[in-house]
C-alpha cells in the first residue's frame, strides 16, 4: 500500500510536532525564507580498471571496486511544493 504525503502535509506535521514537543506555535510557511532541504550521503563507486581502460574483474567475473578512489559525497534534495513523501507498506495480515 502506498501512502503519499504532499509537501504541505509534511510541513503541517512538522509544525504540529514542534508545537507538541517544544510548545512553540509556528507557521513554517511564513517563518522560513527557503524551502526545507533533505541532506543525504551517496557512495560514489569507482571500479578498478586495467591500463587499457577495461574493467578489472575478479576470478568469478565480477567487476572489482576501487576502495581507495571510491568516496562518499553529500547531496541535497530541495523539498519544494512539488515534492511528495511516499511510504510503501506491506499489507498487514
Protein Blocks (a to p, Z undefined) as FASTA:
>chain_A
ZZdddfklmmmmmmmmmmmmnopacdfklmpcbdcddddddddddddddfkopacddfko
pacddfklgccddddddddfkbccdddddddZZ
